[in-house]
Amino acid sequence: MPSATLGHGAHLRTGSCVWYREGASMETCLEEYLRMASQGQKKKKKQNAPSSWVCALAPGAAMVEVQLWVRPEVMELGVLPILPPDKVSLEMLSRLLQYAQDLGERGFPQMNYDTWKHIAVKKMGLSVECSMVVFFSCLLFSKLRPGRDRELEASLASAATQKERDQVMGSVEVWTLELIVLLYLHRVTSAHPRAVARQASLHTLTTDPWPNNTSGSASRKALLEEKHGEFVREALPELLSLLAGHLLVEDTEKRKSSSDRRTARELLGFMKTAGVLSVDVVRSLGFIIGASVQGEKSERDLLSVAMDATNCYRSGYLSKKNAFQKGLFEQWLLQGLDWAPHGEWLCVRRGCRQPWPVVSLAPQSHHRLVASPNSSLRMVYICEMMEGLTAYMGEESLPFDLKVRRCSKSNIYILQPLRNAVIHKCHDTRVVLGPVAGRLRLSECRNTVVVCAARSVVVADCRGVIVHTLTPQRPLLVGSRTQGVTLAPLNIHYPKLKHHMAKAQLQSHINMWNRPLHLGIEGVLSGACEVMNPDDFQLLVIPFTQTPPIDGRPPLLPPGLPHEFAKSVEEAGKYVSSFRAEVRDANLSPDQRAVLQKAIDARFKAWLRDTGKQRELDQLEKLAVTLKYERVAKTTAI
């Protein structure tokens, strides 16, 4: 017996073949089916079917399970509180889309930087710095043309004059609808009451988590990923209407003066197009929605999955119109949304424990060191490590995402290329990471030292942090509570560092570590950041690598180290050598040498105690004992 469904269109299921007719009722569907059956056309192929029907699933094809998820890297790293709500209102975004379409090739479907800068500065009233940050964020997280930000960085580095740099920037393009999606997310983030309250005072924090308080049960605190998923579910109808151009913004003053009204034909045409989504709209949703097919390990593009012959019946794809039926596509998307394979939920709930060595000096340690079960889209989650130490020496594996949360008085070494990294609510902690191909974000940290080369560095609401970095983009400071940030060049070197930087596509000669930009909703801020004095710079020695000692041989300098900092390292080595030579040539007696050695040891121990280095030495000693016991257990095992 055939089946038909009510809604925006009618469906016929004849065996394993599904037919779809837009705008048909159930009665029309059954009458058409009976007529086809009476004429013997029930089993005909797709090309022999009536022109009003579209075959959504070929005979014999099997339905495949599709997993959709909200991309956590875009929601957590790409959305920054830098835009005022009134500048990115829904009306403004709708006008932006109309204006871009009126510009033709300069504005739609792709928009170059010059056009976007004109719109952002002249039409929306944004600052030049804010418009550039949004543009680079769109380039960084776009999957339609990956690697455009790398090309732009290399071209800007090779440009000799400002005119050449302007020409390079003018030729770079982003997808217009993806840019609107990113602006839409900024609008919601900036306008939320919690964002406003947090910038007003610490004591006026509302209990309403962003974006709303409907996700999660009352007995536990909802994860950020859950809130993002709930937000996308609620905002999807409005976002689809915005991208499809159905939220038309009309000039009311002009209509009042001319008394213009839509004709019945115009209203009918608008109603017929309001239920259809173009391919460009679905393609742009891939900016925030990831997709994969059951049985495949790699991630796929949302548009290709929606247009696939085994899914187009459910996604509402109309092959003859090369468009999507809005109601079916929205329903398919909402039903398919699941946890991200590299998200925090799967990592915490179903993740596997990492075999990395971990030691802790705390009496009770409840730390978590887990990885998501998906091997291709992998995430490592480190949480609540107190007075601990862990190290991962960067074996040859695929880059993964990293999230470090609520760690205190700990030392974390992960010498492996990473996709993105988040360091959240850590204090009195040092985090040493391999090169990050995407964005590194520090949020709500204090007295923390981070050593990492990254494509983009964001510091949000942090106090007293030191960031040693190599980055081709200007370090970005956001939030009015950001204070006491010190920027310094990269100060580590290990044998595989250059190889890891090549995998992350980072070049040492493109480095803007000392050009910070502090942005907030109110515009460009100042006074929260300073550049480290070269005299205070010290090379960080990693205790797990075979780095040549300073005495007798020159140390391996980090790539891209500025000349004044390299000179400071060289002079520090000379001071140590001259002091040793002075002691050697002093012809001290054995008693005098013992007194001098005792004074040096006492001063050195006091320095270790005052700087917290003694805790790190104790952690290293405990780690060495743990590794020794593990080797003995392996060799004596039967």
N, C-alpha and C positions, 0 to 999 in steps of 0.2 A: 504494500500500500504506500503510495507516495506521501511525503510529509511536506507541509507548508508552514511557514511562520509569518506572523504578523509583524509590522514595524515599518521601516522605511522601504522595504521591498519584499518580494516573495521568493521563496526557495523551493525547489523541487529536488527530491532525492530519489533517484531511480537506480537502485542497486548501489554501486560505488561511485556513480556519477551524480554530481550536484549541479543544478541549473539555477541561475539567479536572474530575476527580472526586477529592475528598479521601478518603484512606485506602484507596484501591482498589489491588489488585495488578495485575500485568500480565495474568494469566489472566482476572480479572474484567473488565479493560478490553477485552480482545479479544472475550470472550463478549458483552459489552454492545454492542460495535461490530457484531458479526455479526448480533445480533438486530435492531439498528436498521436495518442494511442489508437484511436479509431482509424487513422490514416496510415498506421504502421510505421510511424516515425519515432517510436519510443526509444529504439536502440541505435538511432543514427548517430553519426559522429558529430563533433562540435561544428565543423564547417557546414554541415547540412541542417543545422538547427535553425529555427526562426530567428530573424535578425534582432528581434526584441529580447531574446534570451542570451545569456552569457554563461558558458560552461566554466564553473569555478574550480572543478576538480576533475581531472581526466579519469576515465574508467580504469579501474585496477590500481590506482594510486592510493597509498595509505597515508593517513594523517600522521604527522610527526609532531612531537612535543617541542614547543618553543618556550624558552625561558627569557623573560624580559626583566630588566632591573633598572633602577635609577642609578646613574653613574655617581658613585660617592665622591670621586675626585673633583668633579665639577661643582657639586653642591657644597663641599667642604673647603675646597682650595680655590675654585674659580670665582666664587661669590665673595666680594669684599665690601665692608661698610664704608664706601667712599662716595656714594651718590646720594644727594638729598632727595627725599620722596617726591617733592613737587616737580623735579626736573625729569623724572622718568614715570610720570603718571600713565595710566592706560590710554588716556586721550592723546598724550604726546607720542606714545609708541604707535598708535594707530595712524597718526599724522605722519610719523617717520616712515612707515611702510608706504603710505600713499605717495609721499614726496619722492621716495626712492624709486618707486615704479614710474613716476612721471619723468624722472631723469633718464630713463632708458638704460642703456648699457653701462652708464657710469654709476648707476645706483642699484640695479637689479638684473639678474639674480645675485651678482657679486658687486661689492662696493669697495673702491680703493680708499686708501687712507686719507687722501686729500678731500674726497667727498665726505667721508665720515667726520673729519676734523671741522669742515665747514658746517655740517649739520649740528655737531656737538657744541661748537663754540658759538656760532651765530644763531642757531635756532633753539637749542636747548639751554644755552647759557652755562655750559660746563667749562672748566678750565682746560687748557691744553694738556697739562700733565694728567688730568683725570681721563681725558679722551684717549690718550696714548696707553694708559694702563688697561682700560677696557679693551682696546684694540689688540694689544699683545696677549691678554688673557684669552680672547677669542681665538687667536692664532694658536696658542699653546694647547688648548684642549679640543680643538677641532679634529675630527677624524676624517673629514672629507678630503682634505689635502694635507696630510701629515708631513712634517718637515719644513713647512714654510717659514717657521720661526728660525730654524737653523740657517736657512738660506739668507734670511734677512740679516741675521747677526753677522754672517761672513761678509755680506755686501756692505753693511754699514762700517765694518772694520777696515775694509779696503778703500772706502771713500776718503779722499784727502781733504776736500773742502766742504763747507756747509751746503753749497749748491748741489754737489754730488750726493750728499746725504739726503737732501730733500727730494732729489730725483729718485733715489732708491726707495724711500718711503712712499712716494707717490705711486709707484708701480705695484705695491703690495696690495692684495685684495683678500677680503673675507666674505663669506656667504652672508648675505643681508639678513636672512631669516634666523641664522644662528646668532648673529649679533643682537637681534631683537629678543631672542630667547634669553640671552645672557643679561640684557638690560631688564627684562621682565623679572628675572630672579633677583637682581639688585633692588628693584623697586619693592618687592615683598620684604626683603631682608632689612632694608633701610627704614621702611615705614612701620615695622612691627613695634609695638609698645616696649618690648623688652630691650630692643636695640637703643631706643631713645632713653629709656630709664638707666641703662648701664652707663651711658655717656654722661648722664646728669649727676649721679651719685651712686656710690657703692651700697648705700643703705636703702635705696629705693628700688632694688631689684624686685621685679615681679616674679611670681611663681609660675607664670605662663611660659613654657618652653617654646622656643622658635621651631616651627612656624605656628603651632597651636598646641593645645593640651588634650587633644582627643586621642592621641596614639598612646598605646601602652596602658597597662592596668594601674590601678591606684596603689597597689602594694609594692611596686618597684618603679625605679626611674627608667624612663624610656631611653633607648639608645638614639643617638643623633640620626642614624640611618633610618630608624622607624619614623621619626618626625619628618624627614625628607620624603619618604615614601608616601606618607599621609598627605603631605602638602601637594605632591604631584597629583595624587588622585583627586584632590579637591579642586586644584587649579587647572586640570587638563581641559575641561570644556571651554573655559574662558581663553586659555592659551591657544587652543585649536581655532577658535573663532577669530582671535587676533591675527594669527599667522595666515589664515585663509582670507583675510580682508573682509570678514563679515561684520566686524565692529566698525561700521562706517562713521566717521566723524564729519559732521556737516557744519558749514559756516552759518550759524544761526542769524547773524546780522545781515548777511547777504540774502538769505532766504526771506527775512522779514521785509527787506527793502524791495525785493523783486517779486515777492509773493509767489515764488516758484514752488511747485508741488510735483511729486512723482506721478507719472501717468500709470494707468493700470498695466500697460505692457512692461514698463520698467519694474514695477513691483512684482509682476509674475516672473520676469527674468531673474530678479534677485532671489526670489524664493526657490527657484529651480537650482541656482548655483549655491545656495546656502547649505545644501546637504552634501556637497562634493568637496573633497580635499585634493589639491593638486599634488603631484609627485614631489615638488619642491618642499611642501609643508612636511610631508613624512620624512623626507631626507633631513630636514633641519632638526626634527625631533631626535635624530640620532646623536645630537649634541648632549642631551641629558638622559637618553634611554639607550642602554646596551642590550644586545640580543645574542643568543646562541641557540643552536639546534641540538637536540638530544643525540648523543653519539659523536659529536664533534667537540674537540678540546679547545679550539680557538674561537675567539669572538667574531661575530659577523655583523655586517651593517644592517641597521633596522630596515631600511628600504628593501634590500635584497631579500630579507626574510619575509617581509610582508608581501612582496610580489611573487614569491615562489609558488609554483603550481600547487603544492601540497598545503599552502596556507592562505592563498588568496580568497578562498571561499569565506573563511572566518574573518580575515582582515578587511573584507569588503572591496578588494581591488577589482576595478572594471577595466578589463583589458582593451576593450574597444575605445573607451574614453581616455585610457591611460591616466586614471584618477582613482580615488578611493571614496567609497560611500562613508560619510562622516559618522553616522550612528554605529555602523558595524565596526569601523576601525577603532572608534573610541571604546566600544565594548570589548573588542579583542585585546586592546592594549591594557585595559584595566584588569581583565581576567588573567592576563599573562604576567603581570607584575609580580616579581618574586624577590627574594634576597639576592643581593649582588654576590657573585662567586668570590670577589675580592673585597667584600665588605666586612664590617665589624661584627655583624650578627652571626654569620656563619663561622667567622674566626673564633668567636667566644663560645658559641653554643656547640659547634660541631668540629672545631679545629683540632689538629693533632699537636701534641707537645713537641717543641723543637729540641733536638739533642745537643743544643749548645751548652757549654759548661757555664754554670751559674753558681756563684757563692754569695753569701750574705753574712754580715756581721751582726745583724739584728737578732734578738732572741727568738722572735717568731717572724717568719717570712711568708707572706701570702701572695707572692708575685705570680704573674701569669706570663708565660712565654710560649705562645701558640701560633700556629700558621693555619691558614684556610685550607680546606681539603682539595681545592682545585689547584692542580700543578701548573697550569699555564697562566691563569689569572690569580696570582698568589699574593697574599698579604700576611705580614708578620706583625703580631700584636704583643707589645711589652707593657705591662701594667703593674703598678703598685710594688715596684722594687725598692726596698729600703736598705740603704747601706750595702748595696750589692754591686757585683761586677759580672759582666758577661762579655763574651767576645766571639765574633764570627769572622773567619779569616778569608772569606770571599772565594769559595770554591766555584768552579765554572758551572754556573746555573743561570736560569733566566732572571732578568730584573724583576723585582717585586716591589709592592707598596709597603711602607713601614709606618706604624703608629706607636708612639711612645707616650704613655699617659701616667700621670700621678706617681712619678718616680722621684725619690729624694735621697740625697747623699750617696749617689751611685755613679758608676762609670760604665758606659756602654760603648763598645767598639764593634761596629759592623762595617767591615771593609769589603763591600760588595756593591756593584752598580744597582741603583734603585730607580723605580719609576717616579714615585712621589713619596714625600715624608712629612709626617705631622708630629710635632712635639708639643704636648698639651699639659699644662699645669704641673710642670716639673720644677723643683727648686734644689739648689746646691748640688747640681748634677752636671756631669760632663758627658756629652754625646759626640762621638767621632764616627762619621759616616763616610762611605764611599760616594762617588759622584752621583748626583741625582739628575736624571734626564728631564724631569718635569719641574715641579714646584716644591720648595721646602717652606713649611709654615711653622712658626713658633707662636704659640698663643698662651697667654696668661702664665708665663714662666717668670721666675725671679732667681737671681744669683746663679744663672746657668751659663755654661760655656758650650757652644756648638761649633764643631769643626767639620766643614763640608763644602765641597764644590757643587753648585746647583745652577740650573738654568734660570730659575727665578727664586728669590728669597723674600719672604713676607714675615714681618714681625708685628704681632697684634697684641696690644694690651700687656706688654712685658715690662719688667723693671729689673735693672741691674744685670742685663745679659751681655755676653761677649760673643760675637759671631765672627769666626775666622772663615772666610769664604772666597771663592773664585766664581764670579757670575758674569755672564754677558749682558745681563739686564740690570737696571738700577735697583738696588735693594729698596724694598717698599715697607714703610712703617705706617700702620693704620691704627686708628683709635686714639682718643685723647688721653688715655691712661698710660700710653707708652712713654717711659722715662728711663734715662740712664742706660741707653743702648750704646755699646762700643763696637765699631766695625774694624776688622783687621784682615790682612791678607791671609791666605791659606798657609798653615804652618806645619803641615805633615808631609811626609814622603814615605812610601812603602814600595816594595819591588813591583807590584802590579798596578800602581796608581795610574801611570800613563796608558796602560792597556784598558783600564776601567774607564778612564776619561774618553778614550776613543770609542768605546761601546756606548757611552752616554752622549756622544757627539758634542763634547765640550772641548774648546780650544783654549790653551793657556794664554795666548796673546790677545784674546778678547776678554777683558776683565774690567768691570765697572764697580768693584767692591767699595770704592771710596766716594761714590756719588749717590748718597741715599736720597730718598724722596719720602717725606712724611705727609700723608694725605688723610683727610677726614671729611665728614659730611660738610663741614664749613669751609673746606678748601685746603690749601697748602699750609702746613703747620711747621714750626721750627723749634729748636731748643731741646729736642728729645734724644739727639744722637750726636756722637763725636767719633772722630777717627783716631785710632790708637797711635800714640807716640812711638816712633821707631825704637827709642831707647828702652821701651817697656816690652818689646817683642822678644819672645823666646820660642825656639823650636820645640815642638812637642815630640817626644821620643815614644814610640809605640813599643811596649815591652814584648810584643808577640812576633815581631818581624826581625829579620836579620839585617838591621841597619848598622853600617859601620860606625864605630865610636868616634867621638869628636877628637879624642887625644890621639895624635899621630896621623890621622887622615881627615880630610875635610868632610863635613857632613853632607848628606844629600839634600840640597835645597829644594823646597817645593816648587812646582812649575808656576811660572808667572809671578814669582816673588819680586816686588819692586826693588830698585837698586838701593835705596836708602835702608830698607829692611835687611837686605842681604849684607850690606856693609855693617849694620848693627850686629848681626850674627857673627860676622867675621871678627869684629872688635871684641866681642864677648869671648870668643875662642882665644884671642890673643891675650886677654887679661888672665885667663886660666893658665895659659902656658907661661906667661911672664911671672905669675905668682909661684908656680912650681920651680921655675928656674931660680927665682930669688931665694926660695927656701933651700934649694940644692946648693947654691953658692954661698950660703950664710955660714957654713962650717959649724953648725950647731952640735952641741954635745948630745949624747943619748938622753940625758935628763931634760935638756931643753927641748929636744924633739918630742919627748913624751908630754911635756907641759903644753906645747903648741898643738899637738894632736888632740889632746884632751879639750882644749879650748875650742878648736875647730869642730870637734864632734858635738860639744854642748851647743854651740851656735847653730850647727846644722840640724840637730834634733829640735831645737826651739823653732827653727824655720819650718820644719816638717809639721810640727804641731800647730803653728799659727796659720799656715796655709791649707791645712787639711790633707797634705800629701801623706801623712802618716797613716791615715785611714786607707788610702789607696795601696800603700805598701802592705798593710795587713791583709787587704783583700787579695793582692797578688800572691802573698805567701799562702793564704788559705786555698787559693786556686791551684797553686803548684802542688800542694799536698793532695788535693782532690784528684788532680790528673794523675799523680803518681799512684794513688790507690787504684784508680781505674785501669791503669796499664798493668799493674800487678794482678788484678782480678782477671783481666783478659788472658794473660799468659799462663795463669794457674788453673784456668777453667778447663774442665775435661770435655 
